[in-house]
Amino acid sequence: MTEPAYWSIAETVRNIVSGEITATALVESTLERIGKLDDKLGAYLAIDKAGALGQAAVIDQKRKDGQPLGSLVGVPISLRR
């Protein structure tokens, strides 16, 4: 499996919905990558780690419970100012 940072949106959603990866694992991978690269890139002013991990846990529970998931479920986003 390729690194999640290189997945398309469709691959990300498919992998979360199928259980290939949990939303929590995806967030952790994304945060790790940000940690490795952001000192050099300076792309982020603020990162809501707790919020991202909390939302990931909600997604994981919904998937486990068989609840419907949104069409962009688990796709990491960043906002530019």
Summary of the structure (lengths in Angstrom):
residues: 81
radius of gyration: 12.9
end to end distance: 33.2
largest distance: 40.8
contacts: 182
relative contact order: 0.20
helix: 60%
strand: 0%
